[in-house]
Amino acid sequence: MANITPNTTPHPDHPVGDTSAPVASLGAATANVDDGKTVIQENVIAKIAGIAAREVAGVYALGGGVARAFGVLRDATNNTDLTQGVTVEVGENSVRAELTIVVLYPTRIHRVAAEVRGAVIAAITELAGMDVVEVDVTVSDVHIPSDDDEAPTATGQVAAKVDGAKAAVDSSLEDAKATATDKLDEAKTVVADKVDDAKTSVADAADQI
């Protein structure tokens, strides 16, 4: 059997003993390497931006009024959307982000917006290795701490509406089941009457023979 000698000739880009050979990088939405490619979806970048923004002091919430209303329902079901209030555009190796935030009163809005912008840029650059070319921050509202006294009432109203909807659905199902049961009983009665009539007819015919 022929002897096979392994090829030990060093690669011109990676000489023997060189530990600085490049590895797969997250430097772009799609990073092509010799042994495959790495793709980072937009929702991943949006989550990174959302988490970074929420950690900034003075940020009460992300998203506009409608988004936050849906967010209350998601939070109640332990299904928090970390991309709420965040929109991103991912290019080949760059990112543009737009964030809508609610600032806690009386923090300085411009300072909070600047810190959100810096936190988002730092997080995306560090975790995804991508260039952030622009981060737009929109302040949609200012939260006053005294509003917290009304929050349980609003949350309770939402929960009450959800419970009411569930009760209505359950009631409708019960009514449907009762109606179906009544119809089934009527059908059984009709079939039984038909069977009895048929038996009577057969018996009469047998007596005439």
Backbone bond lengths (Angstrom), bond angles and torsions (degrees), N, CA, C in turn:
res aa  C-N    CA-C-N  psi(-1)  N-CA   C-N-CA  omega(-1)  CA-C   N-CA-C  phi
1 M - - - 1.462 - - 1.521 108.19 -
2 A 1.302 116.52 138.10 1.467 121.46 -175.72 1.522 110.30 -69.49
3 N 1.362 115.48 140.81 1.452 120.23 176.63 1.519 110.09 -79.89
4 I 1.332 116.82 136.94 1.466 121.20 179.81 1.512 107.69 -109.35
5 T 1.308 116.47 120.10 1.464 122.00 -178.98 1.519 109.19 -101.40
6 P 1.319 117.87 121.23 1.467 119.70 -179.02 1.519 111.25 -63.59
7 N 1.331 115.64 147.52 1.450 122.07 179.28 1.526 109.15 -81.58
8 T 1.326 115.82 111.40 1.471 120.19 -178.71 1.507 111.81 -105.70
9 T 1.333 116.82 12.28 1.463 119.35 179.48 1.516 109.89 -68.46
10 P 1.318 118.63 122.45 1.478 120.35 -176.11 1.513 111.68 -65.54
11 H 1.344 116.05 142.99 1.453 121.55 175.77 1.517 108.25 -70.55
12 P 1.328 119.20 138.35 1.476 120.65 -177.28 1.520 112.47 -58.46
13 D 1.364 118.24 -29.72 1.462 120.04 -179.50 1.513 112.55 -88.97
14 H 1.345 118.28 -22.07 1.450 122.46 -177.42 1.523 109.68 -131.90
15 P 1.319 120.29 77.92 1.469 121.87 179.43 1.509 111.50 -62.99
16 V 1.344 114.61 157.76 1.453 120.85 -179.50 1.524 109.58 -59.17
17 G 1.364 114.60 133.48 1.454 118.81 179.71 1.510 113.46 87.96
18 D 1.351 117.86 -5.84 1.463 120.64 -180.00 1.519 109.14 -82.74
19 T 1.317 118.36 117.30 1.475 122.58 -179.45 1.518 111.76 -98.10
20 S 1.332 117.48 7.31 1.457 120.12 -177.79 1.507 111.84 -97.98
21 A 1.348 117.79 16.22 1.459 120.41 -179.62 1.514 109.65 -62.16
22 P 1.352 118.23 139.28 1.468 120.80 -177.19 1.511 112.11 -66.13
23 V 1.320 116.08 149.40 1.460 122.06 175.77 1.519 108.28 -121.18
24 A 1.366 115.41 176.41 1.453 119.63 -179.61 1.522 109.83 -58.70
25 S 1.328 116.87 137.08 1.452 122.14 -175.70 1.515 110.61 -121.50
26 L 1.339 116.13 150.47 1.450 121.64 175.11 1.529 109.47 -99.57
27 G 1.309 116.73 34.36 1.450 120.69 -174.92 1.497 114.76 -77.74
28 A 1.306 119.13 2.43 1.456 121.21 179.58 1.501 108.96 -158.47
29 A 1.330 115.35 169.50 1.456 119.44 177.15 1.515 109.60 -59.70
30 T 1.349 116.17 -38.24 1.456 121.40 174.21 1.518 108.31 -129.92
31 A 1.322 117.55 115.21 1.458 121.69 -179.57 1.518 109.10 -110.57
32 N 1.326 117.12 112.99 1.456 121.80 -179.79 1.529 110.18 -86.49
33 V 1.324 116.62 129.38 1.458 122.41 176.14 1.519 108.42 -131.01
34 D 1.342 116.10 174.88 1.458 119.96 -176.09 1.521 112.63 -61.43
35 D 1.340 117.46 -34.29 1.463 120.02 -174.22 1.525 113.28 -107.36
36 G 1.322 118.14 18.81 1.464 121.17 176.96 1.513 111.21 144.29
37 K 1.331 115.43 -166.33 1.462 119.48 179.64 1.519 110.18 -138.64
38 T 1.319 115.32 153.93 1.459 121.95 178.33 1.523 108.59 -112.73
39 V 1.332 115.81 126.57 1.459 121.28 -179.52 1.524 109.06 -116.69
40 I 1.319 116.60 128.52 1.463 121.78 177.23 1.527 108.02 -110.19
41 Q 1.333 116.84 117.36 1.455 121.51 -178.27 1.529 110.93 -74.38
42 E 1.332 115.71 156.84 1.458 120.50 -177.97 1.527 112.07 -61.93
43 N 1.343 117.53 -36.03 1.460 118.78 -177.77 1.528 111.75 -65.96
44 V 1.335 116.97 -26.45 1.467 120.07 176.47 1.527 109.99 -68.25
45 I 1.337 116.10 -45.65 1.465 120.74 178.13 1.523 109.99 -63.00
46 A 1.338 116.63 -39.55 1.469 120.71 -179.89 1.529 110.86 -64.22
47 K 1.344 117.05 -39.73 1.465 119.85 177.91 1.522 111.30 -64.77
48 I 1.319 116.43 -42.60 1.465 120.19 178.95 1.525 109.56 -59.26
49 A 1.337 116.25 -45.11 1.466 120.50 -179.90 1.526 111.05 -64.62
50 G 1.341 116.70 -42.22 1.457 120.18 -179.11 1.511 112.79 -64.21
51 I 1.328 116.56 -42.74 1.470 120.35 179.31 1.528 110.53 -64.66
52 A 1.337 116.29 -43.21 1.467 120.54 -179.20 1.528 110.90 -62.86
53 A 1.334 117.08 -41.36 1.460 120.83 -178.74 1.531 111.14 -66.82
54 R 1.333 116.91 -39.71 1.471 120.26 -178.70 1.527 112.41 -65.61
55 E 1.342 116.61 -23.41 1.467 119.92 -178.15 1.528 112.95 -82.81
56 V 1.331 117.26 -5.87 1.469 120.75 -179.17 1.526 109.63 -79.45
57 A 1.324 116.48 131.79 1.460 121.23 178.29 1.525 109.81 -62.99
58 G 1.315 115.81 133.66 1.462 120.18 179.82 1.514 113.47 100.86
59 V 1.337 117.13 -12.01 1.464 120.93 176.92 1.526 108.21 -88.64
60 Y 1.328 115.97 116.98 1.466 119.83 -179.48 1.522 111.65 -86.28
61 A 1.339 116.10 -40.97 1.463 120.73 -178.60 1.518 109.10 -161.92
62 L 1.335 115.15 168.64 1.459 121.55 175.81 1.526 109.17 -116.51
63 G 1.331 115.29 145.60 1.453 120.24 176.98 1.515 112.63 102.56
64 G 1.349 115.05 162.48 1.452 120.80 176.01 1.510 110.96 -82.46
65 G 1.338 116.22 -172.95 1.452 120.63 -175.64 1.511 114.00 -60.31
66 V 1.340 117.05 -46.59 1.461 120.77 -178.82 1.521 110.81 -65.10
67 A 1.343 116.30 -44.68 1.465 120.31 -179.81 1.515 110.86 -61.64
68 R 1.334 117.30 -38.72 1.467 119.85 -179.48 1.525 111.05 -70.47
69 A 1.353 116.29 -33.52 1.463 119.40 178.00 1.524 110.66 -62.62
70 F 1.347 115.95 -44.50 1.461 119.32 175.93 1.524 110.21 -67.11
71 G 1.338 116.04 -32.45 1.454 120.04 179.42 1.517 112.11 -62.60
72 V 1.355 116.84 -34.56 1.467 120.37 177.64 1.524 110.49 -61.56
73 L 1.343 115.64 -42.22 1.465 119.66 179.08 1.520 111.17 -66.09
74 R 1.342 116.25 -41.59 1.471 119.33 179.32 1.523 110.73 -65.33
75 D 1.339 116.53 -40.27 1.462 119.63 179.25 1.528 110.80 -64.10
76 A 1.340 116.19 -36.00 1.464 120.18 -179.16 1.522 111.46 -65.37
77 T 1.335 116.18 -24.71 1.465 120.47 179.36 1.527 111.64 -104.98
78 N 1.347 115.69 17.80 1.478 121.61 179.81 1.522 111.75 55.25
79 N 1.341 115.30 41.48 1.464 120.54 -179.54 1.524 109.43 -130.16
80 T 1.333 116.10 52.78 1.460 122.02 -176.23 1.529 111.32 -61.88
81 D 1.334 115.62 134.03 1.466 121.61 178.77 1.521 108.17 -95.76
82 L 1.323 117.12 106.32 1.460 121.64 -177.87 1.524 112.61 -74.17
83 T 1.331 117.68 -11.19 1.465 120.87 177.84 1.525 111.82 -94.40
84 Q 1.315 117.86 3.20 1.463 121.41 -179.72 1.520 110.33 -58.52
85 G 1.334 115.78 129.22 1.457 120.67 179.32 1.510 114.62 78.92
86 V 1.333 117.30 9.61 1.468 121.35 -177.73 1.526 110.37 -123.15
87 T 1.314 115.97 131.49 1.469 122.07 174.06 1.519 108.04 -128.59
88 V 1.320 117.27 132.02 1.462 120.44 179.89 1.516 110.44 -130.03
89 E 1.312 114.69 151.07 1.458 122.52 172.13 1.525 106.87 -122.39
90 V 1.326 115.86 115.55 1.462 120.74 -176.78 1.519 109.27 -103.32
91 G 1.334 115.92 121.36 1.453 121.14 176.05 1.517 110.90 -96.90
92 E 1.312 116.28 -160.53 1.459 121.12 -179.17 1.516 111.59 -62.16
93 N 1.334 116.45 -43.08 1.469 119.30 179.32 1.521 111.99 -147.16
94 S 1.344 116.66 25.69 1.450 119.96 -179.28 1.525 110.63 -145.05
95 V 1.323 114.57 162.94 1.458 120.58 -177.24 1.517 110.29 -135.85
96 R 1.327 115.22 139.87 1.465 122.13 168.76 1.522 106.89 -118.31
97 A 1.316 117.25 136.40 1.467 120.30 -176.45 1.518 110.84 -131.69
98 E 1.334 114.82 145.72 1.462 121.93 174.61 1.528 107.31 -127.92
99 L 1.325 116.61 130.18 1.461 121.21 -179.60 1.527 110.27 -128.09
100 T 1.323 115.67 139.50 1.462 122.13 174.20 1.519 107.40 -113.12
101 I 1.332 116.06 124.12 1.456 119.67 -174.37 1.528 111.33 -127.98
102 V 1.331 114.72 160.10 1.463 122.93 170.89 1.522 106.63 -113.86
103 V 1.326 116.22 125.36 1.461 121.20 -175.84 1.528 109.91 -97.16
104 L 1.313 115.52 139.32 1.459 121.74 178.82 1.530 109.74 -78.85
105 Y 1.323 116.06 125.71 1.467 121.56 178.54 1.535 109.59 -73.98
106 P 1.340 120.53 138.75 1.458 129.17 6.82 1.531 113.91 -107.79
107 T 1.328 119.09 39.23 1.463 120.22 -179.70 1.528 110.14 -67.24
108 R 1.322 115.73 154.59 1.463 120.83 -177.88 1.529 109.75 -75.30
109 I 1.294 115.41 121.26 1.464 121.04 -172.89 1.523 111.70 -62.30
110 H 1.330 116.87 -45.72 1.468 119.20 -178.00 1.526 111.36 -63.40
111 R 1.335 116.53 -36.60 1.468 119.34 178.80 1.524 110.21 -67.02
112 V 1.331 117.00 -44.92 1.465 120.15 179.84 1.534 110.37 -61.94
113 A 1.334 116.55 -44.55 1.465 119.95 -179.64 1.528 111.20 -61.73
114 A 1.346 115.79 -41.07 1.466 119.66 179.63 1.526 110.88 -65.65
115 E 1.341 116.98 -39.78 1.462 119.98 -179.85 1.530 111.39 -70.54
116 V 1.328 116.68 -34.75 1.464 119.75 175.11 1.519 109.67 -62.92
117 R 1.327 115.59 -45.79 1.465 119.62 179.90 1.529 110.57 -59.32
118 G 1.323 116.58 -46.03 1.461 119.98 -179.49 1.516 112.49 -65.46
119 A 1.345 116.57 -40.31 1.467 120.05 -179.64 1.522 111.57 -65.63
120 V 1.317 116.45 -40.31 1.469 120.37 179.88 1.522 110.48 -65.99
121 I 1.325 116.61 -45.34 1.464 120.23 179.19 1.524 110.95 -60.46
122 A 1.342 116.03 -45.98 1.469 120.21 -178.50 1.524 111.14 -63.54
123 A 1.334 117.71 -42.14 1.465 121.00 -177.22 1.517 111.71 -66.77
124 I 1.330 117.05 -46.13 1.469 120.05 -178.68 1.519 110.55 -66.50
125 T 1.338 116.23 -40.96 1.465 119.97 179.80 1.526 110.90 -64.51
126 E 1.338 115.94 -42.75 1.466 120.35 -176.61 1.527 112.17 -73.47
127 L 1.317 116.90 -45.92 1.463 120.07 -172.63 1.524 113.49 -86.50
128 A 1.325 117.28 -33.91 1.466 119.95 -177.94 1.521 112.75 -107.77
129 G 1.328 117.20 -12.06 1.451 120.37 177.84 1.510 113.58 66.86
130 M 1.332 117.44 27.43 1.460 121.04 -176.76 1.516 110.60 -111.38
131 D 1.336 116.24 153.74 1.454 121.90 177.67 1.531 109.62 -80.18
132 V 1.307 116.67 130.04 1.462 121.65 177.24 1.524 107.60 -101.82
133 V 1.312 117.01 110.75 1.463 120.78 -174.42 1.523 112.47 -89.14
134 E 1.353 116.56 -21.21 1.464 118.08 -177.79 1.527 110.01 -163.72
135 V 1.332 115.47 137.82 1.461 121.46 173.83 1.524 107.64 -133.48
136 D 1.330 116.38 110.04 1.461 121.69 177.75 1.521 109.10 -95.37
137 V 1.328 115.78 132.56 1.461 121.20 -179.35 1.522 109.21 -119.34
138 T 1.337 115.88 122.93 1.464 121.79 176.96 1.517 108.92 -111.14
139 V 1.333 116.67 126.39 1.462 121.47 177.31 1.526 107.02 -95.60
140 S 1.334 116.03 110.50 1.464 120.69 -174.52 1.524 113.17 -91.65
141 D 1.348 117.37 -17.69 1.461 119.19 -177.06 1.521 109.69 -166.74
142 V 1.319 114.90 163.67 1.463 122.18 173.51 1.525 107.44 -120.13
143 H 1.324 115.97 125.68 1.470 119.78 -178.66 1.515 110.11 -92.67
144 I 1.338 115.67 126.17 1.454 121.63 177.08 1.521 107.87 -97.39
145 P 1.327 118.12 129.82 1.478 120.20 -176.70 1.522 114.06 -51.75
146 S 1.330 118.04 -32.33 1.467 119.82 179.92 1.516 112.01 -64.42
147 D 1.344 117.20 -19.19 1.467 120.38 177.80 1.518 111.23 -65.57
148 D 1.344 116.42 -19.42 1.466 119.58 -178.65 1.524 111.52 -63.42
149 D 1.355 116.24 -26.48 1.465 119.69 179.44 1.519 111.30 -66.09
150 E 1.348 116.43 -27.09 1.456 120.90 -179.19 1.515 112.10 -91.65
151 A 1.334 116.23 -14.65 1.464 119.87 -175.78 1.522 112.66 -60.68
152 P 1.365 118.94 -45.40 1.464 117.86 179.90 1.522 112.62 -59.76
153 T 1.370 116.31 -36.19 1.465 119.62 179.22 1.517 110.49 -64.01
154 A 1.334 116.05 -45.55 1.463 119.60 179.69 1.518 110.75 -63.74
155 T 1.330 115.79 -43.31 1.461 119.38 178.70 1.522 110.94 -63.55
156 G 1.356 115.14 -39.48 1.456 119.17 178.53 1.516 112.03 -63.88
157 Q 1.344 116.23 -37.01 1.458 119.68 178.34 1.519 110.91 -64.36
158 V 1.331 115.54 -42.70 1.463 119.42 178.48 1.523 110.41 -62.80
159 A 1.346 116.03 -44.41 1.462 119.91 179.88 1.529 111.20 -63.30
160 A 1.352 115.27 -38.71 1.462 118.90 179.40 1.524 111.17 -64.01
161 K 1.331 115.81 -39.66 1.464 119.54 178.84 1.524 111.00 -65.76
162 V 1.331 115.83 -40.05 1.471 119.71 177.66 1.515 110.35 -63.15
163 D 1.349 116.12 -44.66 1.469 119.88 179.10 1.526 110.72 -63.32
164 G 1.339 116.23 -39.87 1.457 120.08 178.58 1.511 112.13 -62.64
165 A 1.337 115.69 -40.99 1.466 119.81 178.81 1.527 110.65 -64.63
166 K 1.342 116.18 -41.22 1.465 119.64 178.36 1.524 111.24 -62.84
167 A 1.353 115.31 -42.40 1.461 119.32 -179.76 1.525 110.69 -63.46
168 A 1.339 116.23 -39.80 1.468 120.06 179.01 1.518 111.16 -63.64
169 V 1.337 115.70 -41.29 1.469 119.67 178.55 1.524 110.71 -64.78
170 D 1.339 116.75 -44.24 1.468 120.26 179.35 1.528 111.12 -61.70
171 S 1.334 116.33 -41.53 1.460 120.37 179.24 1.523 111.18 -63.55
172 S 1.337 115.70 -41.82 1.466 119.77 179.02 1.521 111.00 -63.21
173 L 1.337 116.65 -39.25 1.461 120.18 178.89 1.529 110.82 -64.95
174 E 1.330 116.40 -41.95 1.458 120.05 179.35 1.524 110.66 -63.76
175 D 1.337 116.53 -41.96 1.468 120.11 178.45 1.522 110.63 -62.75
176 A 1.336 115.15 -41.19 1.465 119.25 -179.68 1.532 110.40 -64.64
177 K 1.342 116.11 -40.98 1.464 119.74 178.98 1.532 110.97 -63.83
178 A 1.343 116.29 -43.13 1.458 120.29 -179.90 1.527 110.95 -63.02
179 T 1.346 115.73 -42.68 1.464 119.87 179.02 1.520 110.95 -63.27
180 A 1.332 116.00 -42.93 1.456 120.47 179.68 1.526 110.76 -63.46
181 T 1.348 116.19 -39.81 1.473 120.17 179.19 1.529 110.69 -64.14
182 D 1.340 116.54 -42.20 1.468 120.44 179.11 1.526 110.88 -62.92
183 K 1.323 115.18 -43.35 1.470 119.29 180.00 1.523 110.46 -63.40
184 L 1.345 115.96 -39.97 1.457 120.36 -179.82 1.533 110.39 -64.67
185 D 1.341 116.03 -42.49 1.472 119.53 178.65 1.524 111.01 -62.59
186 E 1.339 116.44 -41.36 1.460 119.81 178.50 1.527 110.85 -62.70
187 A 1.324 115.21 -41.62 1.463 119.41 -179.76 1.532 110.33 -64.55
188 K 1.326 116.49 -40.71 1.474 119.84 178.40 1.531 110.72 -62.33
189 T 1.339 116.08 -41.06 1.465 120.14 -179.94 1.524 110.88 -63.45
190 V 1.321 115.98 -43.55 1.466 120.60 179.42 1.519 110.63 -61.98
191 V 1.353 115.45 -45.78 1.463 120.00 -179.71 1.533 110.31 -62.40
192 A 1.345 117.19 -42.55 1.467 120.98 -179.96 1.528 110.57 -62.26
193 D 1.348 116.11 -41.66 1.464 119.49 178.36 1.526 110.72 -62.75
194 K 1.322 116.11 -41.67 1.461 120.09 179.44 1.526 110.85 -63.46
195 V 1.332 115.79 -40.40 1.466 120.08 179.82 1.524 110.21 -65.30
196 D 1.346 116.27 -42.54 1.465 119.83 178.86 1.533 110.68 -62.69
197 D 1.334 115.66 -41.98 1.461 119.40 178.64 1.524 110.86 -62.27
198 A 1.326 114.88 -40.51 1.460 118.87 -179.50 1.532 110.59 -65.78
199 K 1.334 116.39 -41.05 1.464 120.07 179.00 1.538 109.87 -63.67
200 T 1.310 116.70 -41.25 1.456 120.57 179.95 1.533 110.61 -62.88
201 S 1.330 115.05 -42.72 1.457 119.38 179.57 1.518 111.46 -63.53
202 V 1.320 115.98 -40.36 1.479 119.98 179.36 1.521 110.08 -65.96
203 A 1.344 115.52 -41.59 1.470 119.54 -179.86 1.531 110.82 -64.15
204 D 1.329 117.04 -41.62 1.468 121.44 179.30 1.525 110.10 -63.58
205 A 1.320 114.47 -41.72 1.464 118.45 -179.41 1.543 110.22 -65.35
206 A 1.315 115.85 -37.59 1.467 119.60 -179.78 1.520 110.50 -67.12
207 D 1.333 117.15 -36.21 1.478 119.81 179.99 1.527 111.78 -68.71
208 Q 1.314 116.01 -29.22 1.471 118.69 -179.66 1.500 113.32 -78.66
209 I 1.277 117.46 -13.33 1.469 119.23 -177.37 1.526 108.97 -80.37
